[in-house]
Amino acid sequence: MRYFFSLIIVSLLTVACSNNLELVKSGALVKVGNKVLYRSVLEENMPIGLSSEDSIIAAEHFIRSWINENLLYDIASRNINDKENIEYLVENYRKSLLIYQYQEQLVNERLTKGIDEQALFDYYNQNKDKLKLENPLIKGVFLKVPVNAPQLEEIRTWYKSKTSVSRENLEKYSLNNVAIYNYFVDNWVDFNDLLNNFPQDQLNKEDFSAQKKTIEKQDKDYFYFLNITDCLLAGENAPYEYAKATIQEILINQRKIEFLKKMEEDLYKRALDKGEIQFYGE
């Protein structure tokens, strides 16, 4: 569908906007000054999954934006007073971009991505008082069950129980009767993220306390069951397993900074030794 409407637009625009047969054959859509918009560029910038009507609107918007941008660029290029400053800024940006890309290339080539477990654990022990939770964490069981599901009274018993038999019953039951079954007694989960599974208009102030043991809600389609077996509140120290990903990111960033600093120092020293840097005056 996307290519179908594109071909229609291309046919109309090339006839109306281009007098150059070679440009038409190459897929040109429109020309502003010496800038040409080609069919391939339009197709690359079109969102996927739009209806035919929405696709035509999106294509028209892109083409009009491209025309306006190039008209403004042409008039700005002819009338800007401080061209030297613009060139200076462009060159500085180009220099910064090249340096950044080269540094990223070196980091990707020469630094390993992973940090060993002992280094992560050592950092956690040395800094755990700084790794505070922004949101409460909980462990427990969550279920979303259709209102017409069987054995609802048994579910109310099973999801609150810590026995292995209750867990087995829930797992078997969830295979055919449950929309969501999340057993996370052994893993910390963000409490606020889990509350997003509930119908928000059913929640009250008390439900937002992670210290509450159970939450049970119902809307016209589902029952929602949550049993909290353990919790950590916002402001408490983050547990190691939960903080592990953050610690790895911190340590990788530290390695990156140290690597780039050493690279700059080595580069400076080699340039001095080779006489590539010359100082003048006192």
Salt bridges, closest charged atoms under 4 A:
GLU104 OE2 - LYS256 NZ 2.53
GLU117 OE1 - LYS244 NZ 2.92
GLU153 OE2 - ARG156 NH1 3.04
GLU171 OE2 - ARG167 NE 2.96
ASP207 OD1 - LYS212 NZ 2.81
ASP207 OD2 - LYS217 NZ 2.85
GLU216 OE2 - ARG156 NE 2.83
ASP221 OD2 - LYS220 NZ 3.11
ASP266 OD2 - LYS262 NZ 2.88
ASP273 OD2 - LYS269 NZ 3.24
